Amino acid sequence: MKIQTICVLGGSGFVGRHLVNRLTRDGYAVRVPTRRRERHRDMLVNPRVNLVEADINDPGSLKAQLDGCQAVVNLVGILNESRAGGFRRAHVELAAQMVETARAQGVERLLHMSALNADPAETGSRYLQTKGEAEDAVHAAAGLSVTSYRPSVIFGPDDSFFNRFAQLLRLSPGLFPLACPEARFAPVYVSDVAEAFARALQDAATVGQRYELCGPHSYTLQALVEYTARTVGLKRWVVPLGDGLSRLQARVLEKVPGKPFSMDNYYSLQKDSVCTADGLARLGITASAVEAVVPQYLGQRATRARYSDWRRLAGR
């Protein structure tokens, strides 16, 4: 099967925009459905991108978006629910509708974004439980060639990790209380993630595979927040909270507009987001380090955030 046109669900988001640009460099035509086309008009400068206003949760609309495509990429995901059942609708129900529609439209190739620690048997985090259920469901679907990805936290320009902590640190009065400070991450660069997706489209050996995606080093959450403060030139005392206060912070902040932290986030942080296998290396990709990238887009002291910082960070 020769792939010419790809539909990217979630293509106007953080990871999606990087992936769309990467795919068009390989010569693919990319269709990106979005609810609000006017918000993403900058994507139209790429002549290989077809930005379409559509509601992918509507079966008829999704069918129209997959018409004429040879592959579909599902990047849709939410970190917090705005209302009950949001995780199931965004992760499980959409994935099921996508599989059904893809088969009906003759789409044979599917690349699916999951998450590290995604597990349908998860009892704490609904995010991880529904991500795991959706991942298993797409792999079990007959008639589709599926590859899925399980990344740690993804970073890069306009990310919602380092940029969000930088914003919160700027608003803090000097003390920054941090829940779950010992949770570990292996942040993975968004361009490396996009490269992992792109390479799978050209490699039949990736069909049926699940790739864990991590950066080259792991860090505690506290180390990453302290690194963020140094990079943006702020003197802040990051105060680690114990389990009880971490739970209390989650219960309070999940009631704040925007849910900066929730009980579901708390449960997710009870499992370290680090890889057991190097998926990037399996795909022939050398992982980019936090210290080599983050200073390029974050903070007034970028030139002073040295690559060698990882030795101190990794020891936390």
Legacy VTK file of the C-alpha trace (Angstrom):
# vtk DataFile Version 3.0
C-alpha trace
ASCII
DATASET POLYDATA
POINTS 316 float
0.000 0.000 0.000
1.418 3.366 -1.007
0.546 6.095 1.478
-0.118 9.472 -0.088
-2.686 11.168 2.163
-2.742 10.993 5.963
-5.438 12.253 8.313
-4.035 13.472 11.640
-6.609 13.631 14.432
-5.358 16.161 16.966
-3.086 17.606 14.304
-3.562 21.212 15.427
-2.228 20.480 18.923
1.292 20.666 20.345
2.563 17.309 19.088
0.321 17.419 16.028
1.809 20.577 14.568
5.327 19.159 14.775
4.206 15.860 13.286
2.270 17.491 10.441
5.336 19.512 9.420
7.501 16.397 9.629
5.113 14.355 7.460
4.828 17.022 4.781
8.627 17.109 4.491
8.366 13.472 3.392
5.938 14.517 0.672
2.681 13.351 2.246
-0.529 15.321 1.887
-1.918 15.806 5.400
-5.529 16.439 6.341
-6.064 18.094 9.734
-9.623 18.323 11.063
-10.219 20.997 13.692
-13.253 22.482 15.406
-12.038 26.064 14.906
-10.164 26.502 11.661
-9.619 30.246 12.163
-7.450 29.578 15.234
-4.897 27.645 13.199
-4.672 29.577 9.952
-0.903 29.710 10.258
-0.894 26.018 9.277
-2.251 26.996 5.865
1.115 28.372 4.754
2.121 24.741 4.225
0.694 23.820 0.791
0.544 20.116 1.691
-1.753 20.724 4.683
-5.525 20.638 4.262
-6.984 22.244 7.386
-10.674 21.311 7.610
-13.281 22.571 10.070
-14.938 19.409 11.369
-16.185 17.651 14.504
-14.419 14.292 14.591
-16.766 13.084 17.327
-19.551 13.078 14.750
-19.476 9.760 12.820
-20.473 11.350 9.534
-17.873 14.056 9.828
-15.151 11.557 10.751
-16.083 9.447 7.737
-15.635 12.450 5.457
-12.212 13.213 6.947
-10.909 9.685 6.378
-12.250 9.515 2.813
-9.355 9.110 0.382
-6.740 8.622 3.115
-4.398 5.646 3.308
-3.350 6.248 6.924
-4.721 7.890 10.058
-2.868 9.185 13.106
-4.678 9.531 16.426
-3.087 12.069 18.769
-6.270 12.987 20.641
-5.965 13.008 24.403
-6.899 15.058 27.459
-5.087 15.274 30.802
-8.140 16.336 32.810
-11.875 15.940 32.454
-14.065 19.010 32.130
-17.058 16.801 32.938
-17.686 13.215 33.989
-16.910 10.689 31.286
-14.535 12.996 29.426
-11.635 10.554 29.462
-13.762 7.749 28.096
-15.187 9.904 25.290
-11.814 11.347 24.264
-9.790 8.157 24.510
-11.925 5.032 24.269
-15.044 6.036 22.342
-13.210 8.137 19.765
-10.663 5.374 19.191
-13.455 2.833 18.660
-15.236 5.128 16.198
-11.960 5.813 14.408
-11.271 2.082 13.987
-14.771 1.404 12.685
-14.640 4.326 10.269
-11.133 3.532 9.048
-12.109 -0.015 8.159
-15.261 1.167 6.398
-13.241 3.708 4.392
-10.498 1.273 3.468
-7.811 2.946 5.584
-5.240 0.275 6.409
-2.582 2.062 8.494
-3.053 3.504 11.986
-0.545 5.240 14.265
-1.899 5.703 17.789
-0.677 7.879 20.669
-0.958 6.225 24.073
1.025 6.997 27.262
3.601 5.422 29.519
1.887 3.365 32.254
-1.349 3.191 30.252
-3.154 0.122 31.578
-6.803 -0.951 31.270
-6.474 -2.533 34.732
-5.421 0.764 36.359
-7.619 1.504 39.393
-6.461 5.004 40.335
-6.004 7.216 37.288
-8.868 7.262 34.809
-6.471 8.892 32.331
-4.127 5.894 32.397
-6.984 3.397 32.494
-8.760 4.797 29.421
-5.495 5.302 27.549
-4.678 1.651 28.167
-8.111 0.481 27.113
-7.904 2.440 23.873
-4.376 1.198 23.119
-5.360 -2.445 23.533
-8.525 -1.934 21.485
-6.768 -0.491 18.438
-4.175 -3.264 18.460
-6.937 -5.869 18.631
-8.828 -4.376 15.677
-8.919 -6.651 12.644
-8.007 -5.258 9.235
-5.691 -2.496 10.461
-1.906 -2.264 10.590
-1.337 -0.557 13.941
1.673 0.997 15.654
1.309 2.701 19.031
3.517 4.967 21.127
3.856 5.327 24.899
5.757 8.548 25.637
6.898 10.049 28.899
6.147 13.778 29.252
6.803 15.513 25.923
8.701 18.793 25.834
9.479 21.416 23.231
8.492 24.973 22.254
4.924 25.704 23.409
4.833 22.585 25.597
2.501 22.423 28.582
5.170 21.103 30.962
8.190 23.403 31.222
6.222 26.427 30.032
3.457 25.808 32.562
5.879 25.409 35.462
7.720 28.541 34.338
4.452 30.469 34.445
3.520 29.093 37.863
6.987 29.841 39.233
6.747 33.432 38.049
3.445 33.803 39.892
4.734 32.252 43.118
5.817 34.616 45.950
9.130 32.872 46.600
7.974 29.509 47.915
6.667 26.906 45.484
4.886 23.952 47.139
5.269 20.904 44.909
3.133 17.775 45.098
4.638 14.351 44.390
8.200 15.747 44.193
9.836 12.321 43.899
7.838 11.238 40.833
10.261 10.493 38.013
10.099 11.428 34.341
12.263 10.863 31.280
11.121 13.849 29.155
11.149 13.205 25.422
11.638 15.913 22.787
8.623 16.544 20.566
10.729 16.421 17.376
11.970 12.956 18.366
8.364 11.849 18.877
7.393 13.192 15.450
10.352 11.383 13.916
9.227 8.120 15.546
5.800 8.435 13.928
7.232 9.351 10.532
9.666 6.441 10.425
6.963 3.901 11.216
5.045 4.829 8.077
7.987 3.671 5.978
8.812 0.507 7.922
6.518 -2.533 7.781
8.415 -4.067 10.714
6.798 -1.497 13.044
3.293 -2.904 12.477
1.929 -4.411 15.674
4.655 -2.789 17.784
4.269 -0.608 20.866
7.118 1.856 21.383
8.015 3.462 24.702
9.463 6.919 24.048
11.776 8.589 26.550
14.633 11.038 26.623
18.163 9.933 27.523
17.919 10.780 31.244
15.348 10.534 34.033
14.751 13.152 36.723
12.556 13.723 39.738
9.764 16.224 39.330
11.438 18.434 41.920
14.692 18.464 39.953
12.845 19.450 36.784
10.972 22.282 38.509
14.171 23.594 40.095
15.877 23.415 36.703
13.001 25.409 35.203
13.392 28.098 37.860
17.124 28.422 37.166
16.584 28.516 33.417
14.090 31.387 33.604
16.276 33.224 36.111
14.057 32.911 39.190
15.123 32.308 42.777
12.428 30.070 44.184
12.408 27.610 47.039
10.669 24.501 45.778
9.045 22.978 48.863
8.430 19.216 48.517
5.056 18.115 49.863
4.452 14.775 51.517
1.731 12.419 50.409
-1.017 13.899 52.588
-0.376 17.476 51.497
0.003 16.350 47.877
-3.482 14.841 48.032
-4.833 18.000 49.660
-3.276 20.190 46.976
-4.833 18.017 44.275
-8.286 18.180 45.861
-8.091 21.964 46.105
-6.581 22.722 42.687
-8.911 20.419 40.758
-11.704 22.828 41.715
-9.809 25.798 40.258
-10.680 26.804 36.661
-8.330 25.039 34.291
-7.527 22.311 36.860
-3.787 22.974 37.241
-3.582 19.764 39.311
-6.146 17.070 40.029
-6.565 13.816 41.920
-6.278 11.996 38.608
-2.933 13.709 38.036
-1.927 12.682 41.562
-2.734 9.038 40.848
-0.811 9.174 37.562
2.246 10.471 39.411
2.289 7.443 41.689
4.004 5.563 38.843
7.317 6.752 37.463
7.070 7.827 33.827
10.278 6.164 32.650
10.859 3.602 29.914
11.658 -0.073 30.350
12.779 -0.294 26.700
14.317 2.342 24.417
11.750 2.776 21.666
13.606 5.636 20.014
16.754 3.532 19.679
14.680 0.702 18.193
13.661 3.162 15.490
17.210 4.401 14.951
16.648 7.755 16.674
19.114 9.362 19.098
17.131 10.964 21.925
17.619 14.687 22.606
18.354 15.805 26.175
16.337 18.370 28.113
19.435 20.504 28.730
20.260 20.665 25.021
16.836 21.940 23.999
14.908 23.692 26.774
17.311 26.655 27.125
16.675 27.462 23.461
13.056 28.379 24.113
12.693 28.954 27.840
14.048 31.681 30.034
16.229 34.739 30.107
19.285 32.780 31.241
19.189 30.210 28.488
22.876 30.484 27.705
23.729 29.695 31.333
21.752 26.436 31.471
24.548 24.051 30.586
24.157 20.618 29.074
26.241 19.165 31.921
23.425 20.027 34.368
21.903 16.619 33.694
24.406 14.947 36.039
23.136 16.951 39.011
19.485 16.650 37.939
19.579 12.918 37.358
20.864 12.366 40.871
17.778 13.858 42.487
LINES 1 317
316 0 1 2 3 4 5 6 7 8 9 10 11 12 13 14 15 16 17 18 19 20 21 22 23 24 25 26 27 28 29 30 31 32 33 34 35 36 37 38 39 40 41 42 43 44 45 46 47 48 49 50 51 52 53 54 55 56 57 58 59 60 61 62 63 64 65 66 67 68 69 70 71 72 73 74 75 76 77 78 79 80 81 82 83 84 85 86 87 88 89 90 91 92 93 94 95 96 97 98 99 100 101 102 103 104 105 106 107 108 109 110 111 112 113 114 115 116 117 118 119 120 121 122 123 124 125 126 127 128 129 130 131 132 133 134 135 136 137 138 139 140 141 142 143 144 145 146 147 148 149 150 151 152 153 154 155 156 157 158 159 160 161 162 163 164 165 166 167 168 169 170 171 172 173 174 175 176 177 178 179 180 181 182 183 184 185 186 187 188 189 190 191 192 193 194 195 196 197 198 199 200 201 202 203 204 205 206 207 208 209 210 211 212 213 214 215 216 217 218 219 220 221 222 223 224 225 226 227 228 229 230 231 232 233 234 235 236 237 238 239 240 241 242 243 244 245 246 247 248 249 250 251 252 253 254 255 256 257 258 259 260 261 262 263 264 265 266 267 268 269 270 271 272 273 274 275 276 277 278 279 280 281 282 283 284 285 286 287 288 289 290 291 292 293 294 295 296 297 298 299 300 301 302 303 304 305 306 307 308 309 310 311 312 313 314 315
